[in-house]
Amino acid sequence: MATAQVGTLAKTGEVCPESGVWAVVGTPTTTAPIAKGNRMPPYGGKAVTWRLERLA
């Protein structure tokens, strides 16, 4: 059962709370599949906030 809901936010360096497709909040944006337990990555060489778009 999922512990995080779509719309959950996580920052670069934090542990991913739920496997799924995550999108960078802001511009430029991108999406990436990130697995639960992995560290949230930077984007464009910067720390960013990621939003969970879809559960895996």
Stockholm file with secondary structure:
# STOCKHOLM 1.0

chainA/1-56         MATAQVGTLAKTGEVCPESGVWAVVGTPTTTAPIAKGNRMPPYGGKAVTWRLERLA
#=GR chainA/1-56 SS CCSSCTTCEEETTSBCSSCEEEEESSSSCCEEEECTTSBCCCBTTBCCEEEEEEEC
#=GC SS_cons        CCSSCTTCEEETTSBCSSCEEEEESSSSCCEEEECTTSBCCCBTTBCCEEEEEEEC
//
